[in-house]
Amino acid sequence: MTQPVEPVEAATVILARRGEPTGSPWQCFMVRRHIRSDFAADVFVFPGGKVDAADRDPVMARYCVAHPGPEADTDRWRALRLAGVRELFEEAGVLLAARDDGGLVEISEESVDRFAAYRGQIHSGEMSLREMAEREELRYALDRLHPISRWITPESMNRRFDTYFFLAYMPKGQEPAHDAAETTDSVWISPGEALRRYHAGGFPLVFATEKHLERMSAYASIEALISAVTPQDLQPIMPRVVDEGDQRRFLIPGDDGYASV
């Protein structure tokens, strides 16, 4: 029996805002991965990616706002949250960072070109989050990332990720946009509408994204979802794959047949 590939740690950020117009269902920001992506090609996802070596640098603690919870300030959780901050900036152009006064960064008309350049340089590896923090006197707002789940890619896959999903409010004074490189489209959409379009055949999703949207659509507000998260929600969920001819189904714990696959 072939040994499963070891999963790589990763972080995904569900960027959320209250519905527009006021009173409409709350919305999340989704990007469409490039058709030539080597993982989850041509589907709508939440911004995210793997933890890299710079995210694990313990020196980064001095450039971060401490986050609450029992996992606060551990190197592993800081790296996961920093990966989420970095990937959100790279893929959506949204920066979760604070100034000395504690307020989140607003990207003004005067600074938009400067931060766009940072975004490109961080994406290419020419600049690190540490260098941007030093240049702009920033502290990354890890406290604005609310963990809601943990999913591990099925053992049968040849690329596997151990991914924590975080929820974050869209900061004021910024405007998200896909990067037009790894991603080719983006949209603000309510979880219910995303599911409706998916089932109608015009909004491709992977299984984990579909299940997150189903969960999200059950809550009337962002606050309700955050408040409902329990420690059990952060236990890993690893789907199992059932191939039925040319069709593929995924099972998760609690589904009939999961234990026997």
N, C-alpha and C positions, 0 to 999 in steps of 0.2 A: 504493500500500500504506500502510495506517495505521501511523503511528509508535507503537511500544509505549509504554505508560505507564512513566515512570521509577519503579523500585521504591523504597520508603521503608525505611530501616533499622529493624529491629525485633529484639527479644530474646524468647525463650521459655525458661521454666525448668521442667525436669522434676524435680519434688520427689520424692525417693525415701526409702524406709525399708526396713529389714530386715523380712522376712515375719513376720506374726503369725498363729498361734502360732509360736514359735521353730522354725526348720527349714523353714517354708513358703517358697515363692518370694517374692523381694523384690517390693515394691509401689511404684507411683507414684501421685501425687495428680492427679486429673483433674477438671475442671469442665465443666459443660454450658452452652454459650452460649445466651443468650436467643433465643427463636424469632423475635424482631423485630430481632436483630442485623443490621447491614448487611454483615457479612462472616462467613462460616462459621456461619450461624444454626443453632441447635438441634442442635449436634453436641458430642461430648466432645472437649476439647482440653487441653493443658497451659497453665497461666497464662502470659500474655505479651501484648506489644503493641509499638507503635512507640516509637522513641526520640524524646523531646521536647526542646525548647530548653533546659530546666533541666538535663536529663541531660548536656548538652554544656558546661555552665558549667565552665571550667577551675579555678575556685575550689573546686569540689567535691573536688579532689584532697586537700585538707587534711582532708576528712571521710571518707576511705576508707582501708581497709587495703589496702596494695599487693598486687597479685596477681602470681603467678609466670609465667614463660614469655617467649618472645621478644617478645610484644606488650605486655609489662608497661608500665604507666604511660603509654601513648600516649593521647592525648585520645579517639580514636575507640573504643578498646577500653574505656576507663573509662566512656564514655557508654553503650556497649552493655550493660556489666555493671550500671551504675546503672539502666538501663531495666528490666533483669531483676529487680533488687532491688525496684524500685518497683512493677512490675506484679505480682510475687508477693505483695507486701504488700496491694495494692489488691484483687486477685482471690481470694487465698487467705488473707489475714490473717496470713501468715507473714513475719517480719522477720529478714533476715540482716544483723545488726548486732552490733558488739562494744562492750564497755565498756573502760575504760582498762586493766583487768587482762587483757585479751585474750579473756575468755570471752564467748560469744555471749549476747545478751539472752534472758532468760527472762521471759515475761509472766505475772506472778503474779496471784493473785486480787485483790490490792490495786491492780494497775495495768491490769487487763484493760479496764476502762471507758475509761481514759485513752488507751490505744493504739487502742481501737476508734474513739474520737473522732478521733485522728490519721488513722486509715485513711480515714474518711469525708471528712475535710478535704483529704487529699492527692488522693483520688479526684475531688473536686469542684474542685480547684485552689485552694482557700482556703489551703492550706499546702504548702510544698515540702519535699523531703527535707532540704535544707539547714536549714530552720527547725526541723524535728524533731530533727535531729542536734545543733543548738545547744542546744535546750531540754532534751534528754535526755542530752547529752554522749556522743554515739554516734559510731562510725566504721563505715561500711558495709563488710561483710565480703566484698569482691569476690574474695578468695582462696578463698572457699567455692563459687564457681561454676566448674564444669569444662566448658569448651567441647567439644562432641562432634560438631557438624555445622553446615552452613550451607546453607540452601535458599532459592531465589529463585522467586517465583510465576511461572507460565508467561507468556510474552509476550502471549498472547491475552486475558488477563484484564484487566478494567478497573480493578481495584484490585490493586496488586502490592507485595510486601514482600521485602526482602532480610534474611532472618531467621537469626540465630545461635541455636542450641539449646544450652542449658547444663544440666548435671546438678548438683543440690545435695542434700546430705543434709538430712533433716528435723531442725531443731534441737530440743534438749531444752527442756522447759518451755514449749512453745507447742502450740497446737491449730489445725489449718487448718480453714477454713470458707469456702464460696463467699459472694459478696457479696450475693446475692439481688437484684441489679439487672442488671448485665451478664450474670451467670450465675445459673442457676436450680437447679442440683443439683451435687453433688460426690461423689467416691468415692475410697477407697484401693483399688487393684486391681493384681493382677500383670499384667505385659504379656501373658502367655499367656492369662489369663482375659479380658482386654479384647478380644483378637483372637477368642476363642471366641464371646463375646457379639456381637461385630460380625458375624461370619459367620452367626450364628443370627438376625440381623436386629433385635436389640433394643438395640444400642449404636452409634449412628451416629458415624461418623468421617469426616474428610477424608483425602485420599490421603497427604499428608505425615505425618499422625499415624499412620496405618496402617503406613507404612514404618518409622517410628521404633519403633513397638511390635514389629514383626517383628525389627528389629535388636536391641532390648533383650531380647527373649525368648530370644535365642541365648546369653545370658550368665547363669551361675548366681548371680552376685552383682553388686552395684553396683561393688565394687572391680575386678572382672574387666572390666567394661565400660569404666571409666575408664582402666584400664591398657592396654586394647587400642586406644585412640584414637591415631591418627597424624596428622601434618600433612596428609596426603592427605584425611583425613576432613573437614577444614575448607575444602577447595576447594568452590566453589559447585556445588550440584546444581539444575538448572532443568528440571523436567518439561516435556514437550511434550504437547499435547492432540490426541487423535484422536477425531473425532466419527463415529460409525457409526449413522446413523439417529437414533433418540432415545436412543442409548446414548453414553456418553463414557468413553474410556479415557485413562490417563496413562502415558507412557513416560518412563523415566529413562535416563541414559547407560548403555550396556551392553545395553539391551533391543533386540531385533530391530526395525528400522524407525525407531529414534530419529533417526538422522542424516538420514533422508529426509523427515521431517515438516516 
